Amino acid sequence: DVAVLVVDARHPLLHLPPALVHHVSRTLRKPLVLVLNKLDAVDPKDAQRWAEVLRQGVPGVAGIVGYSKEALPPAYDDLPIGRAALIAECHKACGARAPEAPEATKTPADDSRVSADCAESGKGVAAGRILLGLVGHPNVGKSSLVNSIMGGKFVSVKATPGHTKTLQTLILDDRTCLCDSPGVVFPRLEVPREVQIVGMLIPLAQVREPFSALRWVMEHSPRPLAELLNLKPASLAQVMELRDSGVEALDLDAVPAAEEGNPLPWSPMLLSVQYAQQRGLVKSGGPDHLKAGMEILEKVLDGRLPYIVSPPSTCAFDAAKDEGEDGSDGDSDWQVDDDYESEKEDAEYTKKVAEGDLLGVFGEERHGPGSGSIKSRKKQTKLFKKREAEKAEEALDAGPHPRE
């Protein structure tokens, strides 16, 4: 009845796939409630600003709730928090979608607001309960959220992505039941790989080098990582010695006034080298900077090293609101007109899925084996020019001819 999408409050947009939002709000026509989880890891002002941005900028969002396993300060004025707030927002969203019929015209079908999934689960769900479908990326805290809501360990929790493998329906109260689902990952071709690594969309076992992800964390950490890891500043002599040994820890050409005695800026490689030296991580007689970088990245993924993506200070709908407009933006990926009809797009989507054209679903061109070779590209270019010439000839023949 209601889709509950759990997102990480440190980077909400990363865990908010447009394809899922469109499917829930436009194809299924179901209300969508967002849960800003891990609220203790962000500043209260940032959390409230993110809630405002998502509520006004993402179509189909019926409500936003904050949640955290840890105790929170009473500084969230406009953001409802906790189990009771989540249930209330879901019932409010479900009631706004389908108002109950008057008592005189009620039928047994109207009175049984129970989903078929909930009825088939064998839980003995009574009439009047609504089903909340809990969805989200792996490791955004869905299982921990379920255990916190239920007040005990009802589902297994593990840091490995994909640990939850089955659907499980739980009874929250006399009016609500909850269906926990495995984490789903939607293709995010527009998101850099290092951001997906930090957001745990890519398993750590598939990461070959941690330095690009560490650079992103260093740019979004509220405090310097070197300070959080208690690392000593590196000297110019150390950097030169590492360069002589074949480790480019810092690009000195890009550092102004790189002289002995001046503090050197931190790079992901230099951070890993210093961490390896202080922790005694050695390989082939030198610091094992790769293992050190992976250990630092593990601390980030475990939540021991913080990072935060700040919400936008100004948005298009804010400017429109100040000017007295409705805040709609025709160029936005999120803004969809109220009279938008998706039947045609849904038919094309179904056709492409039936044909197995997954790339076509996301607007990408399908390529066969060898299609990226130089010979193949030359052949495609020649064929494209030939087609363009034929189209030009047809247009010329179809046009008006001068009188002889």
C-alpha atoms as a printed R data frame, in Angstrom:
    type eleno elety resid chain resno       x       y       z
1   ATOM     1    CA   ASP     A     1   0.000   0.000   0.000
2   ATOM     2    CA   VAL     A     2   2.881   2.388   0.782
3   ATOM     3    CA   ALA     A     3   6.486   2.202  -0.460
4   ATOM     4    CA   VAL     A     4   8.984   3.157   2.256
5   ATOM     5    CA   LEU     A     5  12.352   4.025   0.724
6   ATOM     6    CA   VAL     A     6  15.273   4.095   3.186
7   ATOM     7    CA   VAL     A     7  18.140   6.443   2.277
8   ATOM     8    CA   ASP     A     8  21.394   7.297   4.024
9   ATOM     9    CA   ALA     A     9  21.124  10.812   5.457
10  ATOM    10    CA   ARG     A    10  24.818  11.413   4.705
11  ATOM    11    CA   HIS     A    11  24.142  11.256   0.937
12  ATOM    12    CA   PRO     A    12  20.384  10.974   0.264
13  ATOM    13    CA   LEU     A    13  20.442  11.555  -3.500
14  ATOM    14    CA   LEU     A    14  22.839   8.652  -4.072
15  ATOM    15    CA   HIS     A    15  20.295   6.235  -2.590
16  ATOM    16    CA   LEU     A    16  17.299   7.764  -4.382
17  ATOM    17    CA   PRO     A    17  17.180   6.119  -7.846
18  ATOM    18    CA   PRO     A    18  15.010   8.104 -10.318
19  ATOM    19    CA   ALA     A    19  13.905   4.831 -11.947
20  ATOM    20    CA   LEU     A    20  12.497   3.566  -8.635
21  ATOM    21    CA   VAL     A    21  10.755   6.871  -7.850
22  ATOM    22    CA   HIS     A    22   9.152   6.908 -11.298
23  ATOM    23    CA   HIS     A    23   8.084   3.265 -11.026
24  ATOM    24    CA   VAL     A    24   6.447   3.725  -7.628
25  ATOM    25    CA   SER     A    25   4.795   7.088  -8.210
26  ATOM    26    CA   ARG     A    26   3.876   6.838 -11.909
27  ATOM    27    CA   THR     A    27   3.615   3.166 -12.826
28  ATOM    28    CA   LEU     A    28   2.329   1.635  -9.584
29  ATOM    29    CA   ARG     A    29   0.577   4.840  -8.461
30  ATOM    30    CA   LYS     A    30   1.584   4.204  -4.853
31  ATOM    31    CA   PRO     A    31   2.527   6.800  -2.220
32  ATOM    32    CA   LEU     A    32   6.236   7.060  -1.413
33  ATOM    33    CA   VAL     A    33   7.593   7.814   2.067
34  ATOM    34    CA   LEU     A    34  11.313   8.534   2.502
35  ATOM    35    CA   VAL     A    35  13.246   7.606   5.658
36  ATOM    36    CA   LEU     A    36  16.425   9.594   6.346
37  ATOM    37    CA   ASN     A    37  18.314   6.901   8.233
38  ATOM    38    CA   LYS     A    38  21.545   7.304  10.253
39  ATOM    39    CA   LEU     A    39  20.391  10.749  11.304
40  ATOM    40    CA   ASP     A    40  22.947  10.876  14.137
41  ATOM    41    CA   ALA     A    41  25.759  11.125  11.546
42  ATOM    42    CA   VAL     A    42  24.615  14.509  10.146
43  ATOM    43    CA   ASP     A    43  23.978  17.968  11.504
44  ATOM    44    CA   PRO     A    44  20.310  18.628  12.412
45  ATOM    45    CA   LYS     A    45  20.186  21.703  10.152
46  ATOM    46    CA   ASP     A    46  21.499  19.690   7.205
47  ATOM    47    CA   ALA     A    47  18.959  16.945   7.859
48  ATOM    48    CA   GLN     A    48  16.063  19.389   7.932
49  ATOM    49    CA   ARG     A    49  17.323  21.099   4.787
50  ATOM    50    CA   TRP     A    50  17.600  17.743   3.000
51  ATOM    51    CA   ALA     A    51  14.034  16.922   4.025
52  ATOM    52    CA   GLU     A    52  12.820  20.219   2.593
53  ATOM    53    CA   VAL     A    53  14.753  19.739  -0.651
54  ATOM    54    CA   LEU     A    54  13.506  16.185  -1.172
55  ATOM    55    CA   ARG     A    55   9.916  17.034  -0.260
56  ATOM    56    CA   GLN     A    56   9.724  19.878  -2.785
57  ATOM    57    CA   GLY     A    57  12.101  18.622  -5.449
58  ATOM    58    CA   VAL     A    58  11.149  14.946  -5.865
59  ATOM    59    CA   PRO     A    59   7.693  14.195  -7.295
60  ATOM    60    CA   GLY     A    60   5.544  11.589  -5.643
61  ATOM    61    CA   VAL     A    61   7.023  11.938  -2.136
62  ATOM    62    CA   ALA     A    62   4.127  11.839   0.321
63  ATOM    63    CA   GLY     A    63   6.204  12.207   3.502
64  ATOM    64    CA   ILE     A    64   9.698  12.236   4.971
65  ATOM    65    CA   VAL     A    65  10.705  10.784   8.339
66  ATOM    66    CA   GLY     A    66  14.034  10.798  10.171
67  ATOM    67    CA   TYR     A    67  15.388   7.767  12.005
68  ATOM    68    CA   SER     A    68  18.413   6.751  14.063
69  ATOM    69    CA   LYS     A    69  19.327   3.965  16.464
70  ATOM    70    CA   GLU     A    70  21.212   6.467  18.608
71  ATOM    71    CA   ALA     A    71  19.643   9.135  20.800
72  ATOM    72    CA   LEU     A    72  19.039  12.429  18.985
73  ATOM    73    CA   PRO     A    73  18.964  15.988  20.370
74  ATOM    74    CA   PRO     A    74  15.619  17.799  20.331
75  ATOM    75    CA   ALA     A    75  16.676  20.040  17.439
76  ATOM    76    CA   TYR     A    76  14.458  18.739  14.627
77  ATOM    77    CA   ASP     A    77  11.517  21.117  14.408
78  ATOM    78    CA   ASP     A    78  10.050  20.320  10.972
79  ATOM    79    CA   LEU     A    79  11.209  16.704  10.632
80  ATOM    80    CA   PRO     A    80   9.160  13.938  12.309
81  ATOM    81    CA   ILE     A    81  11.383  11.290  13.862
82  ATOM    82    CA   GLY     A    82  10.924   7.754  15.129
83  ATOM    83    CA   ARG     A    83   8.692   4.718  14.865
84  ATOM    84    CA   ALA     A    84   5.410   6.452  15.666
85  ATOM    85    CA   ALA     A    85   6.142   9.222  13.161
86  ATOM    86    CA   LEU     A    86   6.885   6.681  10.426
87  ATOM    87    CA   ILE     A    87   3.642   4.785  10.973
88  ATOM    88    CA   ALA     A    88   1.644   8.015  11.147
89  ATOM    89    CA   GLU     A    89   3.168   9.356   7.909
90  ATOM    90    CA   CYS     A    90   2.454   6.088   6.101
91  ATOM    91    CA   HIS     A    91  -1.187   6.026   7.214
92  ATOM    92    CA   LYS     A    92  -1.531   9.683   6.267
93  ATOM    93    CA   ALA     A    93  -0.067   8.999   2.817
94  ATOM    94    CA   CYS     A    94  -2.287   5.956   2.295
95  ATOM    95    CA   GLY     A    95  -5.379   7.856   3.380
96  ATOM    96    CA   ALA     A    96  -4.572  10.768   1.077
97  ATOM    97    CA   ARG     A    97  -4.209   8.372  -1.845
98  ATOM    98    CA   ALA     A    98  -7.475   6.546  -1.304
99  ATOM    99    CA   PRO     A    99  -9.937   8.212   1.105
100 ATOM   100    CA   GLU     A   100 -12.211   5.805   2.934
101 ATOM   101    CA   ALA     A   101 -15.787   5.489   1.740
102 ATOM   102    CA   PRO     A   102 -18.648   6.772   3.952
103 ATOM   103    CA   GLU     A   103 -20.043   4.338   6.490
104 ATOM   104    CA   ALA     A   104 -23.292   3.939   4.575
105 ATOM   105    CA   THR     A   105 -21.578   2.943   1.335
106 ATOM   106    CA   LYS     A   106 -18.763   0.812   2.733
107 ATOM   107    CA   THR     A   107 -18.347  -2.698   1.391
108 ATOM   108    CA   PRO     A   108 -16.330  -5.610   2.774
109 ATOM   109    CA   ALA     A   109 -13.735  -4.950   0.077
110 ATOM   110    CA   ASP     A   110 -13.352  -1.356   1.248
111 ATOM   111    CA   ASP     A   111 -12.929  -2.488   4.836
112 ATOM   112    CA   SER     A   112 -10.114  -4.949   4.129
113 ATOM   113    CA   ARG     A   113  -7.117  -2.725   3.471
114 ATOM   114    CA   VAL     A   114  -4.756  -5.694   3.494
115 ATOM   115    CA   SER     A   115  -2.318  -6.404   0.704
116 ATOM   116    CA   ALA     A   116  -2.299  -9.826  -0.935
117 ATOM   117    CA   ASP     A   117   1.350 -10.245   0.031
118 ATOM   118    CA   CYS     A   118   0.472  -9.689   3.653
119 ATOM   119    CA   ALA     A   119  -2.454 -12.113   3.473
120 ATOM   120    CA   GLU     A   120  -0.374 -14.825   1.824
121 ATOM   121    CA   SER     A   121   2.414 -14.573   4.384
122 ATOM   122    CA   GLY     A   122   0.497 -16.729   6.847
123 ATOM   123    CA   LYS     A   123   0.701 -14.130   9.618
124 ATOM   124    CA   GLY     A   124  -3.030 -13.995  10.191
125 ATOM   125    CA   VAL     A   125  -3.272 -10.328   9.326
126 ATOM   126    CA   ALA     A   126  -6.595  -8.897  10.392
127 ATOM   127    CA   ALA     A   127  -8.718  -6.555   8.308
128 ATOM   128    CA   GLY     A   128  -7.752  -2.908   8.518
129 ATOM   129    CA   ARG     A   129  -3.976  -3.249   8.290
130 ATOM   130    CA   ILE     A   130  -1.981  -1.585   5.549
131 ATOM   131    CA   LEU     A   131   1.225  -3.056   4.168
132 ATOM   132    CA   LEU     A   132   4.428  -0.998   4.157
133 ATOM   133    CA   GLY     A   133   6.991  -2.172   1.606
134 ATOM   134    CA   LEU     A   134  10.516  -1.403   2.832
135 ATOM   135    CA   VAL     A   135  12.970  -0.924  -0.050
136 ATOM   136    CA   GLY     A   136  16.387   0.633  -0.530
137 ATOM   137    CA   HIS     A   137  20.007   0.073  -1.440
138 ATOM   138    CA   PRO     A   138  22.128  -2.469   0.445
139 ATOM   139    CA   ASN     A   139  23.682  -1.245   3.692
140 ATOM   140    CA   VAL     A   140  21.501   1.828   4.133
141 ATOM   141    CA   GLY     A   141  20.311   0.313   7.413
142 ATOM   142    CA   LYS     A   142  17.028  -1.385   6.483
143 ATOM   143    CA   SER     A   143  17.548  -4.445   8.699
144 ATOM   144    CA   SER     A   144  18.737  -2.320  11.627
145 ATOM   145    CA   LEU     A   145  15.727  -0.075  11.093
146 ATOM   146    CA   VAL     A   146  13.387  -3.083  11.232
147 ATOM   147    CA   ASN     A   147  14.990  -4.377  14.442
148 ATOM   148    CA   SER     A   148  14.763  -0.925  16.007
149 ATOM   149    CA   ILE     A   149  11.103  -0.567  15.058
150 ATOM   150    CA   MET     A   150  10.241  -4.038  16.336
151 ATOM   151    CA   GLY     A   151  12.243  -3.603  19.548
152 ATOM   152    CA   GLY     A   152  14.358  -6.727  19.151
153 ATOM   153    CA   LYS     A   153  16.399  -8.824  16.732
154 ATOM   154    CA   PHE     A   154  13.836  -9.941  14.186
155 ATOM   155    CA   VAL     A   155  16.086  -9.882  11.108
156 ATOM   156    CA   SER     A   156  19.789 -10.634  10.708
157 ATOM   157    CA   VAL     A   157  22.167  -7.681  10.276
158 ATOM   158    CA   LYS     A   158  25.512  -7.838   8.486
159 ATOM   159    CA   ALA     A   159  27.750  -5.308   6.749
160 ATOM   160    CA   THR     A   160  28.053  -7.495   3.643
161 ATOM   161    CA   PRO     A   161  25.844  -6.177   0.805
162 ATOM   162    CA   GLY     A   162  23.059  -8.575  -0.146
163 ATOM   163    CA   HIS     A   163  22.873 -10.294   3.255
164 ATOM   164    CA   THR     A   164  19.046 -10.114   3.296
165 ATOM   165    CA   LYS     A   165  17.850 -12.559   0.630
166 ATOM   166    CA   THR     A   166  14.150 -13.141   1.348
167 ATOM   167    CA   LEU     A   167  10.970 -11.168   1.927
168 ATOM   168    CA   GLN     A   168   9.713 -11.118   5.501
169 ATOM   169    CA   THR     A   169   6.398  -9.714   6.696
170 ATOM   170    CA   LEU     A   170   6.156  -8.414  10.265
171 ATOM   171    CA   ILE     A   171   3.239  -7.074  12.284
172 ATOM   172    CA   LEU     A   172   3.824  -3.570  13.669
173 ATOM   173    CA   ASP     A   173   0.425  -2.938  15.304
174 ATOM   174    CA   ASP     A   174  -3.283  -3.539  14.783
175 ATOM   175    CA   ARG     A   175  -3.313  -1.244  11.755
176 ATOM   176    CA   THR     A   176   0.102  -1.804  10.135
177 ATOM   177    CA   CYS     A   177   2.322  -4.592   8.851
178 ATOM   178    CA   LEU     A   178   5.787  -4.258   7.340
179 ATOM   179    CA   CYS     A   179   7.442  -6.210   4.528
180 ATOM   180    CA   ASP     A   180  11.258  -6.186   4.628
181 ATOM   181    CA   SER     A   181  12.941  -6.814   1.261
182 ATOM   182    CA   PRO     A   182  16.511  -7.471   0.080
183 ATOM   183    CA   GLY     A   183  18.575  -4.481  -0.989
184 ATOM   184    CA   VAL     A   184  18.249  -3.565  -4.649
185 ATOM   185    CA   VAL     A   185  20.825  -1.710  -6.741
186 ATOM   186    CA   PHE     A   186  19.597   0.247  -9.743
187 ATOM   187    CA   PRO     A   187  22.123   1.112 -12.475
188 ATOM   188    CA   ARG     A   188  23.517   4.596 -11.795
189 ATOM   189    CA   LEU     A   189  25.570   5.310 -14.894
190 ATOM   190    CA   GLU     A   190  25.761   9.006 -14.022
191 ATOM   191    CA   VAL     A   191  27.339   8.417 -10.581
192 ATOM   192    CA   PRO     A   192  31.172   8.186 -10.360
193 ATOM   193    CA   ARG     A   193  32.558   4.837  -9.280
194 ATOM   194    CA   GLU     A   194  34.280   6.233  -6.186
195 ATOM   195    CA   VAL     A   195  30.961   7.623  -4.920
196 ATOM   196    CA   GLN     A   196  29.313   4.231  -5.398
197 ATOM   197    CA   ILE     A   197  32.174   2.602  -3.477
198 ATOM   198    CA   VAL     A   198  31.710   4.930  -0.502
199 ATOM   199    CA   GLY     A   199  27.930   4.466  -0.692
200 ATOM   200    CA   MET     A   200  28.510   0.673  -0.619
201 ATOM   201    CA   LEU     A   201  26.761   0.122  -3.932
202 ATOM   202    CA   ILE     A   202  29.952  -1.654  -5.018
203 ATOM   203    CA   PRO     A   203  31.245  -4.362  -2.610
204 ATOM   204    CA   LEU     A   204  34.633  -3.752  -1.063
205 ATOM   205    CA   ALA     A   205  35.889  -7.052  -2.504
206 ATOM   206    CA   GLN     A   206  35.537  -5.566  -6.002
207 ATOM   207    CA   VAL     A   207  37.606  -2.463  -5.197
208 ATOM   208    CA   ARG     A   208  41.083  -2.658  -6.725
209 ATOM   209    CA   GLU     A   209  42.417   0.694  -5.549
210 ATOM   210    CA   PRO     A   210  41.018   2.724  -2.645
211 ATOM   211    CA   PHE     A   211  42.699   6.060  -3.369
212 ATOM   212    CA   SER     A   212  40.025   7.619  -5.604
213 ATOM   213    CA   ALA     A   213  37.358   6.781  -3.006
214 ATOM   214    CA   LEU     A   214  39.564   8.193  -0.225
215 ATOM   215    CA   ARG     A   215  40.005  11.425  -2.176
216 ATOM   216    CA   TRP     A   216  36.221  11.805  -2.335
217 ATOM   217    CA   VAL     A   217  35.935  11.144   1.417
218 ATOM   218    CA   MET     A   218  38.669  13.705   2.139
219 ATOM   219    CA   GLU     A   219  36.690  16.292   0.171
220 ATOM   220    CA   HIS     A   220  33.469  15.568   2.096
221 ATOM   221    CA   SER     A   221  34.749  14.885   5.601
222 ATOM   222    CA   PRO     A   222  33.732  17.413   8.287
223 ATOM   223    CA   ARG     A   223  37.220  17.060   9.804
224 ATOM   224    CA   PRO     A   224  40.562  16.246   8.159
225 ATOM   225    CA   LEU     A   225  41.111  12.494   7.934
226 ATOM   226    CA   ALA     A   226  44.716  12.882   9.078
227 ATOM   227    CA   GLU     A   227  43.431  14.453  12.291
228 ATOM   228    CA   LEU     A   228  40.836  11.722  12.812
229 ATOM   229    CA   LEU     A   229  43.491   9.020  12.259
230 ATOM   230    CA   ASN     A   230  46.077  10.810  14.462
231 ATOM   231    CA   LEU     A   231  48.659  10.895  11.696
232 ATOM   232    CA   LYS     A   232  51.845  12.935  11.965
233 ATOM   233    CA   PRO     A   233  52.526  15.523   9.240
234 ATOM   234    CA   ALA     A   234  54.855  14.316   6.497
235 ATOM   235    CA   SER     A   235  58.077  16.164   5.737
236 ATOM   236    CA   LEU     A   236  59.488  17.057   2.334
237 ATOM   237    CA   ALA     A   237  62.411  14.705   2.940
238 ATOM   238    CA   GLN     A   238  59.991  11.796   3.470
239 ATOM   239    CA   VAL     A   239  58.142  12.581   0.249
240 ATOM   240    CA   MET     A   240  61.405  12.763  -1.706
241 ATOM   241    CA   GLU     A   241  62.572   9.491  -0.176
242 ATOM   242    CA   LEU     A   242  59.285   7.823  -1.153
243 ATOM   243    CA   ARG     A   243  59.647   9.181  -4.685
244 ATOM   244    CA   ASP     A   244  63.122   7.692  -4.956
245 ATOM   245    CA   SER     A   245  61.703   4.326  -3.893
246 ATOM   246    CA   GLY     A   246  59.042   4.483  -6.620
247 ATOM   247    CA   VAL     A   247  56.056   5.722  -4.575
248 ATOM   248    CA   GLU     A   248  54.567   9.000  -5.830
249 ATOM   249    CA   ALA     A   249  52.958  10.045  -2.548
250 ATOM   250    CA   LEU     A   250  52.521  13.709  -3.502
251 ATOM   251    CA   ASP     A   251  52.796  15.714  -6.709
252 ATOM   252    CA   LEU     A   252  55.279  18.353  -5.607
253 ATOM   253    CA   ASP     A   253  54.979  20.248  -8.889
254 ATOM   254    CA   ALA     A   254  51.373  21.089  -8.027
255 ATOM   255    CA   VAL     A   255  52.224  22.183  -4.467
256 ATOM   256    CA   PRO     A   256  53.155  25.860  -4.095
257 ATOM   257    CA   ALA     A   257  56.190  26.644  -1.919
258 ATOM   258    CA   ALA     A   258  57.083  23.007  -1.346
259 ATOM   259    CA   GLU     A   259  60.068  23.632   0.872
260 ATOM   260    CA   GLU     A   260  61.463  21.981   3.953
261 ATOM   261    CA   GLY     A   261  59.674  23.262   7.042
262 ATOM   262    CA   ASN     A   262  56.440  24.196   5.266
263 ATOM   263    CA   PRO     A   263  53.410  21.960   5.984
264 ATOM   264    CA   LEU     A   264  52.577  19.714   3.052
265 ATOM   265    CA   PRO     A   265  48.991  19.058   1.950
266 ATOM   266    CA   TRP     A   266  47.583  15.580   2.309
267 ATOM   267    CA   SER     A   267  46.917  13.365  -0.676
268 ATOM   268    CA   PRO     A   268  45.180   9.946  -0.528
269 ATOM   269    CA   MET     A   269  48.508   8.216  -1.250
270 ATOM   270    CA   LEU     A   270  50.425  10.224   1.358
271 ATOM   271    CA   LEU     A   271  47.651   9.578   3.879
272 ATOM   272    CA   SER     A   272  47.912   5.829   3.236
273 ATOM   273    CA   VAL     A   273  51.727   5.855   3.423
274 ATOM   274    CA   GLN     A   274  51.742   7.650   6.778
275 ATOM   275    CA   TYR     A   275  49.062   5.310   8.100
276 ATOM   276    CA   ALA     A   276  51.102   2.282   6.985
277 ATOM   277    CA   GLN     A   277  54.281   3.603   8.630
278 ATOM   278    CA   GLN     A   278  52.560   4.329  11.937
279 ATOM   279    CA   ARG     A   279  50.694   0.982  11.948
280 ATOM   280    CA   GLY     A   280  53.679  -1.085  10.846
281 ATOM   281    CA   LEU     A   281  52.195  -2.234   7.531
282 ATOM   282    CA   VAL     A   282  55.226  -3.222   5.458
283 ATOM   283    CA   LYS     A   283  55.609  -4.898   2.066
284 ATOM   284    CA   SER     A   284  58.890  -5.500   0.184
285 ATOM   285    CA   GLY     A   285  60.761  -3.350   2.663
286 ATOM   286    CA   GLY     A   286  58.500  -0.316   2.245
287 ATOM   287    CA   PRO     A   287  55.141   0.893   3.561
288 ATOM   288    CA   ASP     A   288  52.200  -1.142   2.245
289 ATOM   289    CA   HIS     A   289  50.135   1.848   1.144
290 ATOM   290    CA   LEU     A   290  47.562  -0.304  -0.697
291 ATOM   291    CA   LYS     A   291  46.665  -2.329   2.411
292 ATOM   292    CA   ALA     A   292  46.671   0.849   4.483
293 ATOM   293    CA   GLY     A   293  44.310   2.555   2.039
294 ATOM   294    CA   MET     A   294  41.940  -0.412   2.170
295 ATOM   295    CA   GLU     A   295  41.951  -0.316   5.991
296 ATOM   296    CA   ILE     A   296  41.115   3.393   5.978
297 ATOM   297    CA   LEU     A   297  38.324   2.782   3.471
298 ATOM   298    CA   GLU     A   298  36.944   0.000   5.695
299 ATOM   299    CA   LYS     A   299  36.781   2.476   8.578
300 ATOM   300    CA   VAL     A   300  34.757   4.812   6.350
301 ATOM   301    CA   LEU     A   301  32.328   2.065   5.347
302 ATOM   302    CA   ASP     A   302  31.963   0.942   8.968
303 ATOM   303    CA   GLY     A   303  30.988   4.482   9.971
304 ATOM   304    CA   ARG     A   304  34.096   5.130  12.089
305 ATOM   305    CA   LEU     A   305  35.245   7.940   9.771
306 ATOM   306    CA   PRO     A   306  32.483  10.468   9.003
307 ATOM   307    CA   TYR     A   307  31.558  12.102   5.724
308 ATOM   308    CA   ILE     A   308  28.615  14.262   4.713
309 ATOM   309    CA   VAL     A   309  27.227  15.624   1.450
310 ATOM   310    CA   SER     A   310  25.776  19.026   2.291
311 ATOM   311    CA   PRO     A   311  22.324  19.865   0.925
312 ATOM   312    CA   PRO     A   312  22.053  22.572  -1.757
313 ATOM   313    CA   SER     A   313  21.744  26.032  -0.291
314 ATOM   314    CA   THR     A   314  19.571  27.246  -3.163
315 ATOM   315    CA   CYS     A   315  17.359  25.321  -5.550
316 ATOM   316    CA   ALA     A   316  15.264  26.150  -8.570
317 ATOM   317    CA   PHE     A   317  12.033  25.720  -6.614
318 ATOM   318    CA   ASP     A   318  13.337  28.070  -3.892
319 ATOM   319    CA   ALA     A   319  13.874  30.843  -6.445
320 ATOM   320    CA   ALA     A   320  10.480  30.191  -7.988
321 ATOM   321    CA   LYS     A   321   8.871  30.271  -4.552
322 ATOM   322    CA   ASP     A   322  10.419  33.684  -3.857
323 ATOM   323    CA   GLU     A   323   9.044  34.977  -7.167
324 ATOM   324    CA   GLY     A   324   5.595  33.580  -6.477
325 ATOM   325    CA   GLU     A   325   5.798  30.751  -9.035
326 ATOM   326    CA   ASP     A   326   4.929  27.105  -8.577
327 ATOM   327    CA   GLY     A   327   8.557  25.992  -8.622
328 ATOM   328    CA   SER     A   328   8.239  23.593 -11.556
329 ATOM   329    CA   ASP     A   329  11.264  23.121 -13.745
330 ATOM   330    CA   GLY     A   330  10.780  21.646 -17.178
331 ATOM   331    CA   ASP     A   331  14.430  20.650 -17.493
332 ATOM   332    CA   SER     A   332  14.573  18.777 -14.206
333 ATOM   333    CA   ASP     A   333  14.731  14.998 -14.118
334 ATOM   334    CA   TRP     A   334  12.380  14.988 -11.133
335 ATOM   335    CA   GLN     A   335   9.682  17.478 -12.161
336 ATOM   336    CA   VAL     A   336   6.785  15.737 -13.918
337 ATOM   337    CA   ASP     A   337   3.547  17.425 -14.974
338 ATOM   338    CA   ASP     A   338   0.371  16.348 -13.224
339 ATOM   339    CA   ASP     A   339  -1.261  15.447 -16.550
340 ATOM   340    CA   TYR     A   340   1.731  13.381 -17.627
341 ATOM   341    CA   GLU     A   341   0.716  10.091 -19.218
342 ATOM   342    CA   SER     A   342   3.225   7.263 -19.059
343 ATOM   343    CA   GLU     A   343   1.267   4.590 -20.957
344 ATOM   344    CA   LYS     A   344   3.324   5.053 -24.131
345 ATOM   345    CA   GLU     A   345   6.623   4.966 -22.256
346 ATOM   346    CA   ASP     A   346   5.443   1.967 -20.224
347 ATOM   347    CA   ALA     A   347   4.592   0.097 -23.443
348 ATOM   348    CA   GLU     A   348   8.026   0.838 -24.910
349 ATOM   349    CA   TYR     A   349   9.660  -0.186 -21.617
350 ATOM   350    CA   THR     A   350   7.743  -3.488 -21.559
351 ATOM   351    CA   LYS     A   351   8.647  -4.192 -25.179
352 ATOM   352    CA   LYS     A   352  12.366  -3.575 -24.591
353 ATOM   353    CA   VAL     A   353  12.367  -5.697 -21.436
354 ATOM   354    CA   ALA     A   354  10.617  -8.523 -23.282
355 ATOM   355    CA   GLU     A   355  13.259  -8.337 -26.018
356 ATOM   356    CA   GLY     A   356  16.026  -8.450 -23.408
357 ATOM   357    CA   ASP     A   357  17.273  -4.992 -24.428
358 ATOM   358    CA   LEU     A   358  18.383  -3.750 -20.986
359 ATOM   359    CA   LEU     A   359  20.633  -1.081 -22.501
360 ATOM   360    CA   GLY     A   360  17.717   0.202 -24.576
361 ATOM   361    CA   VAL     A   361  15.637   0.573 -21.407
362 ATOM   362    CA   PHE     A   362  18.144   3.145 -20.140
363 ATOM   363    CA   GLY     A   363  18.593   4.885 -23.499
364 ATOM   364    CA   GLU     A   364  21.906   3.260 -24.370
365 ATOM   365    CA   GLU     A   365  22.793   1.714 -27.721
366 ATOM   366    CA   ARG     A   366  23.339  -2.024 -27.843
367 ATOM   367    CA   HIS     A   367  26.765  -3.121 -29.130
368 ATOM   368    CA   GLY     A   368  27.727  -6.578 -30.322
369 ATOM   369    CA   PRO     A   369  31.067  -8.368 -29.998
370 ATOM   370    CA   GLY     A   370  33.832  -6.436 -31.738
371 ATOM   371    CA   SER     A   371  31.672  -3.336 -32.154
372 ATOM   372    CA   GLY     A   372  34.284  -1.213 -30.385
373 ATOM   373    CA   SER     A   373  37.129  -2.056 -32.778
374 ATOM   374    CA   ILE     A   374  38.600   0.504 -35.175
375 ATOM   375    CA   LYS     A   375  37.429  -1.477 -38.216
376 ATOM   376    CA   SER     A   376  33.894  -1.699 -36.830
377 ATOM   377    CA   ARG     A   377  33.756   2.031 -36.058
378 ATOM   378    CA   LYS     A   378  34.927   2.875 -39.597
379 ATOM   379    CA   LYS     A   379  32.259   0.600 -41.018
380 ATOM   380    CA   GLN     A   380  29.588   2.213 -38.828
381 ATOM   381    CA   THR     A   381  30.717   5.708 -39.853
382 ATOM   382    CA   LYS     A   382  30.586   4.754 -43.544
383 ATOM   383    CA   LEU     A   383  27.114   3.250 -43.119
384 ATOM   384    CA   PHE     A   384  25.915   6.357 -41.266
385 ATOM   385    CA   LYS     A   385  27.152   8.665 -44.053
386 ATOM   386    CA   LYS     A   386  25.476   6.477 -46.673
387 ATOM   387    CA   ARG     A   387  22.146   6.666 -44.838
388 ATOM   388    CA   GLU     A   388  22.431  10.427 -44.472
389 ATOM   389    CA   ALA     A   389  23.089  10.764 -48.214
390 ATOM   390    CA   GLU     A   390  20.049   8.616 -49.036
391 ATOM   391    CA   LYS     A   391  17.872  10.743 -46.741
392 ATOM   392    CA   ALA     A   392  19.123  13.917 -48.432
393 ATOM   393    CA   GLU     A   393  18.309  12.503 -51.897
394 ATOM   394    CA   GLU     A   394  14.821  11.479 -50.770
395 ATOM   395    CA   ALA     A   395  14.189  14.946 -49.342
396 ATOM   396    CA   LEU     A   396  15.389  16.513 -52.601
397 ATOM   397    CA   ASP     A   397  13.118  14.280 -54.686
398 ATOM   398    CA   ALA     A   398  10.132  14.980 -52.450
399 ATOM   399    CA   GLY     A   399  10.626  18.756 -52.647
400 ATOM   400    CA   PRO     A   400   9.111  21.111 -55.230
401 ATOM   401    CA   HIS     A   401  10.774  20.930 -58.667
402 ATOM   402    CA   PRO     A   402  11.411  24.079 -60.739
403 ATOM   403    CA   ARG     A   403   9.389  24.380 -63.933
404 ATOM   404    CA   GLU     A   404  11.238  23.598 -67.123
